[in-house]
C-alpha cells in the first residue's frame, strides 16, 4: 500500500485528538482530497455540512439527486479521483440508485454518503426512514455502515480507499445522530493499492503467444484509460504493428489520429475495426471484460474471431475468461502489463514482423473504405426510414426550416469538435449511431452510460466532468426522450456557473424502442411518439442560451458558437437540432423474437 502522490495540500489534523464526529467526517474528506460534492442539502447531515466551507469543500446543489450521482460519476471519470455525492436520508438517497448503478458499470470511484434515520428511531417507521444498505448492495464494491460515532473517520476513510482499490462506487451509511457528540480519534491517511503488471508466468505465456502471432489485434478498453495506459498500449501496438480497436463505449481509449487506430467495436461501431479483428489469430484484450453487448454482430458482420487465441488483461481477476474463452489471463494493471509485454518482445524477432508493412496497408485501406462509407451514408436506407424521410419532406418544423438526417448532422458535429473536448452521450438511437462519429485523441474524454444504459445520463455527467476540468470544452448528446429526464439540470449549470453545451436531437420519438416496434411488431407504435415544445426555448427560460438548428450548413457553426459561449462567456447553451424520424439499427435484435399469438383475439398482432 502507498500514499497517493498528488495528495491535497490542505492541512489535516494530525495524531489522536478530541473532536466531534462531524469534524472527523469532514477532516477525512479533506484527507482524501475532496473539494467538490454533489447533492441536495438536508437536515440529516447539516451539522457536517455547516463546516464544509472552512474545510475547503463546495457542495454543489442539484435539481434531482440522480443528477448528483451522475455528476459525481463524470467528475471521477475525468479526474481519476473520487466523485462524492450526498443527500437527505430516505427519498434523497433512493433517488441516487440509478446514478450509482451507472457509475458501477463505468468502474467509477464514486463515494455515496447516505445519512440514515437516527438509531433511537430505526424500525418505528419514522419520517423518511428506509433501509438504505439493501438499495445499493448490487451496485457498490463496499458498504461501510458507521456502527458507533467513534468509528466515523475509520469507516469514512475505508470507503474512500475501497472505491479506488476496487474501482467502483462505495457507500458510507451514517445514522444521523452519529454526527453529534465528542470522540477521540485519529484521521486515517489515504492508502492506494500498487497493482503491478501481473504474474511472471502469465506474462511470459502471453509474450510467447504474441511472438508467434501473425495477425495480432489489440482491444483497448476502459481499464487502459483508468490506468493512464494509453501510451503503453500505443507502444505495444507499434511494436506489433497491430490494429487497435476500442472496446464498446470507450472511444477515448486510443488516439483516433494514430495510424493503428481502427475505431470502436460493438453496437454502431467501426466496420474497419470489425473487419480487421475478424482476421486476428491473437487478440490482446487490454483492460476490458469483453462485455457481451460490445462484441455482438453489427452491420451484418459476425466479426468476432472464433479461432483466435485471446490474451485478456484485467485488474479484476473475476473478469478473466468470464465472457470469452481465453488462452492466457493476466490479473494486472493495464499500463504496467502492456509495458511488461513490450519489454519481453523488445529485440525479439516476431512472426508478425515480416508482414508489418502489408498489414499497415490493409489497416489504412479498411479505414479509408469506412470513412468513404460514412461520408456517403447520408441517411438510413431501410423502408421505415425512407418513409420517414418522405414524410419529413412534406413537413415544416416549428422553426420554419427543415428536418435533418441524423447521420449528416453527426458528421458535421464531428468536424466542428474543438480540441481537448469532453463528450457524454445518453442512451438512445441517434446517440448510439454517434459512436461511429466520435473520435478522441486524449483519454478521459468520452462518457457513456455503459451497460446499465439509463436515460438522463448525459447532461448531469458532463456537468460533473466540467467541474473537474473547467478548462476543457464539455458537450452532452441527448435524444429528446432522454433529454426530458435530465433537462432540469440545466438550472444547476446556470445557477452555479458550470457552463456546458447540450446537443439535443429533436426527432419527436423514443427512437431505440420504436425501432424494435418497426422490426418486430409491424410498425404498431405504442407510447413511442413525443410531441415536444422547443427545447432551445425551454433552455432560455431556465437562463441558458438556446439555438435551434434546421439547416445542415448551420450545424457546425452553431456548435462552434455554443462552445464559444461556453469557453469565453461562461454560458450554458442548448443546441436543438431538428431531425427526421429515420432510425438506425435496433439495440436489441439479440433479445427479441418474432411475436406469436395463440388467442384468437390477438391473431392480427403478429
Residue, then its C-alpha position, 0 to 999 in steps of 0.5 A: x500500500x502507498x500514499x497517493x502522490x498528488x495528495x491535497x495540500x490542505x492541512x489535516x489534523x494530525x495524531x489522536x485528538x478530541x473532536x466531534x464526529x462531524x469534524x472527523x467526517x469532514x477532516x477525512x474528506x479533506x484527507x482524501x482530497x475532496x473539494x467538490x460534492x454533489x447533492x441536495x442539502x438536508x437536515x440529516x447531515x447539516x451539522x457536517x455540512x455547516x463546516x464544509x466551507x472552512x474545510x475547503x469543500x463546495x457542495x454543489x446543489x442539484x435539481x434531482x439527486x440522480x443528477x448528483x450521482x451522475x455528476x459525481x460519476x463524470x467528475x471521477x471519470x475525468x479526474x481519476x479521483x473520487x466523485x462524492x455525492x450526498x443527500x437527505x436520508x430516505x427519498x434523497x438517497x433512493x433517488x441516487x440508485x440509478x446514478x450509482x448503478x451507472x457509475x458501477x458499470x463505468x468502474x467509477x470511484x464514486x463515494x455515496x454518503x447516505x445519512x440514515x434515520x437516527x438509531x433511537x428511531x430505526x424500525x418505528x417507521x419514522x419520517x423518511x426512514x428506509x433501509x438504505x444498505x439493501x438499495x445499493x448492495x448490487x451496485x457498490x464494491x463496499x458498504x461501510x455502515x458507521x456502527x458507533x460515532x467513534x468509528x466515523x473517520x475509520x469507516x469514512x476513510x475505508x470507503x474512500x480507499x475501497x472505491x479506488x482499490x476496487x474501482x467502483x462506487x462505495x457507500x458510507x451509511x451514517x445514522x444521523x445522530x452519529x454526527x453529534x457528540x465528542x470522540x477521540x480519534x485519529x484521521x486515517x491517511x489515504x492508502x492506494x493499492x500498487x497493482x503491478x503488471x501481473x504474474x511472471x508466468x502469465x506474462x511470459x505465456x502471453x509474450x510467447x503467444x504474441x511472438x508467434x502471432x501473425x495477425x495480432x489485434x489489440x482491444x483497448x478498453x476502459x481499464x487502459x484509460x483508468x490506468x493512464x495506459x494509453x501510451x503503453x498500449x500505443x507502444x505495444x501496438x507499434x511494436x506489433x504493428x497491430x490494429x487497435x480497436x476500442x472496446x464498446x463505449x470507450x472511444x477515448x481509449x486510443x488516439x483516433x489520429x494514430x495510424x493503428x487506430x481502427x475505431x470502436x467495436x460493438x453496437x454502431x461501431x467501426x466496420x474497419x475495426x470489425x473487419x480487421x479483428x475478424x482476421x486476428x489469430x491473437x487478440x490482446x484484450x487490454x483492460x476490458x471484460x469483453x462485455x457481451x453487448x460490445x462484441x455482438x454482430x453489427x452491420x451484418x458482420x459476425x466479426x468476432x474471431x472464433x479461432x483466435x487465441x485471446x490474451x485478456x488483461x484485467x485488474x479484476x481477476x473475476x473478469x478473466x475468461x468470464x465472457x470469452x474463452x481465453x488462452x492466457x489471463x493476466x490479473x494486472x494493471x493495464x499500463x504496467x502489463x502492456x509495458x511488461x509485454x513490450x519489454x519481453x518482445x523488445x529485440x525479439x524477432x516476431x512472426x508478425x514482423x515480416x508482414x508489418x508493412x502489408x498489414x499497415x496497408x490493409x489497416x489504412x485501406x479498411x479505414x479509408x473504405x469506412x470513412x468513404x462509407x460514412x461520408x456517403x451514408x447520408x441517411x438510413x436506407x431501410x423502408x421505415x426510414x425512407x418513409x420517414x424521410x418522405x414524410x419529413x419532406x412534406x413537413x415544416x418544423x416549428x422553426x420554419x426550416x427543415x428536418x435533418x438526417x441524423x447521420x449528416x448532422x453527426x458528421x458535421x458535429x464531428x468536424x466542428x469538435x474543438x480540441x481537448x473536448x469532453x463528450x457524454x452521450x445518453x442512451x438512445x438511437x441517434x446517440x448510439x449511431x454517434x459512436x461511429x462519429x466520435x473520435x478522441x485523441x486524449x483519454x478521459x474524454x468520452x462518457x457513456x452510460x455503459x451497460x446499465x444504459x439509463x436515460x438522463x445520463x448525459x447532461x448531469x455527467x458532463x456537468x460533473x466532468x466540467x467541474x473537474x476540468x473547467x478548462x476543457x470544452x464539455x458537450x452532452x448528446x441527448x435524444x429528446x426522450x432522454x433529454x426530458x429526464x435530465x433537462x432540469x439540470x440545466x438550472x444547476x449549470x446556470x445557477x452555479x456557473x458550470x457552463x456546458x453545451x447540450x446537443x439535443x436531437x429533436x426527432x419527436x420519438x423514443x427512437x431505440x424502442x420504436x425501432x424494435x416496434x418497426x422490426x418486430x411488431x409491424x410498425x404498431x407504435x405504442x407510447x413511442x411518439x413525443x410531441x415536444x415544445x422547443x427545447x432551445x426555448x425551454x433552455x432560455x427560460x431556465x437562463x441558458x442560451x438556446x439555438x435551434x438548428x434546421x439547416x445542415x450548413x448551420x450545424x457546425x457553426x452553431x456548435x462552434x458558437x455554443x462552445x464559444x459561449x461556453x469557453x469565453x462567456x461562461x454560458x450554458x447553451x442548448x443546441x436543438x437540432x431538428x431531425x427526421x424520424x429515420x432510425x438506425x439499427x435496433x439495440x436489441x435484435x439479440x433479445x427479441x423474437x418474432x411475436x406469436x399469438x395463440x388467442x384468437x383475439x390477438x391473431x392480427x398482432x403478429 
